[in-house]
């Protein structure tokens, strides 16, 4: 994971020396918005926008789920980087050897950082996925996943499935509160465990992570989804972390107090979301395992990818016994 400094690529890992060994995630840099009302200059249009993602990355995975569920696959085109993030960061090289990769049809880029410097020749910062690119204005609209999924959820309704709303106005306060709880403790919490460079920083993140998972296990024993009896944005934001948890976070990131499979309500909830039509096709355990175990050489120097674990996410989930948010 390198970065650009004044448009020049540097192969540099995160520096935790000034944060007591704690991993601190950088804020996303591109924060423009696509708006159906035309107020921003970025208006929804079929064929105008292109999405760059990784199948390994949980943040990018959010956007591929929303693109699929909202039936925007013919509206917003897609590129998928190689799972290995090496000395040049996210790459389009050697795609033929790994199923699921999709090269850059816009510019034929070798590396994702070339897309960033097309938008800003003097860009300084991390080169991350997802990236929403605007063909018309030849720039990056946004590289913050939480904002991109909100655009896909509502602003493209004239072009996709307007019947689905994962951020319903009446539930926004509850959804926002849940996101604010889950993000630092679970979504980013696994990274705070895995990328910690002191015992204190690791144990701090570890404690917060499993306390939060315990709280959600209790919550999901009483209601079907995070916000009552309907799937919302909060569920999909949690899902992309849970689906990676047993495969990579337990071992690679030392998040090993217990597996999701050991928590009956969270594991049933995970299986139910995985079994929503089309969602399983957005999950690639080959990309996930190759990326984490082969890209993070400071954690796994050999690059050996484990064969297991065996995951049966297609097994019955039993969540339909929870009706109206009450355990029946």
N, C-alpha and C positions, 0 to 999 in steps of 0.2 A: 504493500500500500504506500505509494509515493505521493508526490504532490507537485503542482506547478508553482514556480516562483517567477513572477514577471514573465510568464509565458514559457519558461524553460522547465523541462521535466527534471525532477530530482527523486532518486530512489531512496526515500527516507521513511523509516518507520515512526510511529508515534513516540514522542519524547515524554516520559512520565517522571523525569527527574525533578521537575518543579511542582509536581502535584502529589507528592508523597506516595508515588507508585500507583496512583489512581488514573484510570483511563477516562479522559474527558473528550467527548465527541464534539467535533467542530460543527458550527451552524452551517446550514446550506446557504449558498451564495445567491442563487438565482430564484427570485420570489415573485415574478410577475404572474398574472392570473388570466386564464381564459374565462371570459364572461359572455353569457348569451345576450346580455343587454347592450353589448358593444362599448361598455364604459372604459375598457382598458386598451382597446386596439387589437386585442387578441380575441377573435370571435370564433365560435365553433364552426367547423366546415369539414366536410368529408375530404380526406386526402391532404389536408393542410398540415397535420401534426404527425410527428414520428416519435416513438417511444423507444429509448435505449434501456435495456434491463439486463440483469443477471438472473438466471434461474436459481442460483445459490443464495442470493441475497434476500433476507426477509423483508427489507424495506422495499426493494423492487418488486418482490412477490405480491405485495399489497396491490400494486398497480395492475399487474397482469390479471389478478382475480377480478378487480373492478372492471377492467376492459372486457373480460369475458362475460361476467354476469350482466353487465349493462348492454351487451350485444354491440360493442364498438369495434370488433375485430376488423370489420371492413371499412371502418371510419378512420382509425388511427393505426398506421403501420408500425412494424416492430422489428427491432434488432436485438439479438441475444449474444452477449459476449461469451468468450471461452471461460470455463469454470476456474482455470488457473490464473491467479492474479500474481504475476511475477515482477521482474525488475522494471517493466514498463507499465505496471498497473493493469487495469482491465484491458483485454486484448481481443482482437478478431482473428488472430493468427491460429493456424492449425485446427480450424473448425471442423474439417472433414473427419477428424479422428474421434470426435465426441458428438453423439447424436443430440439434437436440440439447439445447436448453435445457428444463428442467423446473422450473416454478414451485414455490413453497413451499405444499403443500396443508395444512399444519398451521396456519399463522398468516397466510398471504398476505403475507409479508414483502416489502418493497421491497429491503432490504439485509441481508446476512448478519449485520452487527453487531447488528441487532435481535434475532436469535436468541440471540446471546451475552448481551445484557442481559436477556432473558427468564430466562436461567439465573442471572445474577448482575447485579443492577441497578447495582452499583458496580464492575463488572469493569474492570481495568486490564491492557492488553496487546494484542498483535497479534490480528487477526481472521483466522484461517486456515481452510483446508480440509485434510482432511476433518473433519466434525463428526458424531459419533454421538449422536443425541438419543433420550431415553427419554420416550415419551408418558405412561407411567404416573406417573412422578415429576416430570414437567415440568422436565427439566433436561438439560444436556449430560453425557453419561457420559464421553466421551473425545474429545480432538481431536489425538491423537498417532497418526499413521498406522501406525507400527511396532507399536503395541499393538493397534490396531483389527484389523489383519490377523491377528494371533495369536488374537484372540477369534473372528473369522470362521473361522479354520482349524480350531478345535477345539471351542469352547464351544457352537456351534450344530449339532453333529453329529447330534443327534436330529431336527433339522428339515431338514437338507440332505444333502449327499453325504459320508458318513462314510468312504468308501473312499479319499478323497484326504487325505493328510497332508503338508503342505509344511514341517513342523517336527518331523520324526520324532525321538523321544527319543534314539535311538542316534546321530543326526547333529547334535544340538544344539550341541555344543562346536565342531564344524567350521563350522556355519552362523553361529554367533555371531562366531567369529573372522573369517570372510569379511565379514560385515556391518560389523564394526569396521574392517576394511581399506578396504572400498569406500565407506562413507558419507562420511568426511571428504575423501577424495581424488577421488571421482567423483561420487556423488549430490549432495553439497554442494559439491564442488570446482568444478563448472561455475558455480555461483552465486558462489563465492569469486573466480572469474575475472571474471564478468560484472559484479558489483557492487563490485569493487575500485575505489578512487578514488586510488590511487598506483601508479606503475609497479612499485615493489618488491613491493607486496602482490599485484598481478596476476601478476608473473613467478613469485613463490613458489607461488601456487596453480596456475599453468599447468604448472610443472615437476612438481609432485606428481601432477597429473591425468594427464599423458601418460606419466609413469613407471608409474603404476598401470595404465593401459590397455595399455601394453606388456607388463606382467607378466601380465595376464589373457589377452592374445593368445597368449602362450607357453603358459599353462596350458590354454587351450582348444584348442591344437594337439595336446594329449596326452589330453584327456578331453572327454566330450561336454558336461557341465555343470559348474558351479562346484564342486559337491561330488560328483564322480564321475559315475555313470551314471543319476542320477535328478534330476528337476526339484525344487528346493526353494525355500523362501522367499527365499533369497539370489539365486536367478536372477530372480525376479519383481521384487525390489527393484532389481536392476541394469537389468532390461529397460526400466523406465519412464524411465530416464535415456537409455539407448542409443537408444530409438525417437525421442527428441526431438533427438538430438545433431546429425545432419546438417541437419535442418530449421531449427533455431534456435540451438543452442549454438555451432556453428562460426562463423557470421557475427555473430549478435547479441551473444553473450557472448565473442567473440574467442578461442574454443577451436579454433584453426585450424592446429595443427601437421599434423594430417591428419584425414580424415573416418573414420567407422566403415566406410564403404564401401571405404576403402583398406586395411583390415585383414581379410584373408580369413577368419580363424577367428572373430573377433568378429562380422563381418557375417553369416556363415552362421548363427552362434548366434542372432543377433538375428532373422533370418528364420525360423528354426525356432520360436522362442518366439511370434513374431507369428502363425505358422500353426497354433498350437494352437487347436482349435475354439473359437470364441467370442471369442478375444482381439482379433482385428482389429476387431470391432464395438465394443470399448472405446476404440479409438484414433480421435481426431478431429484431423486435421492442420489443419482449418479453425480449430477452437478454439485449438489449440496456437499456430499462427502469428499469429493475431489477438491473442491474449493477450500474447505476449512482445513483438511489434513495436509494438503500440498502447498497451500499459499502461505500459511502462518508458520514459517520455518523457525521463528524464534520460540514457538511453542512445540512444534513437532519437527525437529531437524531432519529426520530421515525421510519425511514425506510419505511414509507408508500409510495406506488407507485401510482401515479395518473392514473386514468382510461383513460383519454383523452391524447392528443387531437385526433380528427378524422382527418385522413390524407388520401386523395384520390390521391395517386401518379400514379394511373392508368388512370387518366383523360387525355383527349387530351392535348398535349403540345403545338401545334401550331408553333413549332420551324422550321418546314420545309418551312415556308415562307421566311426564311432568307437564301438567296442563294449567294454563293461566298463571304460571309462576308459582304454583303450589304443588308440593310433592304428594301425589295421590297413591 
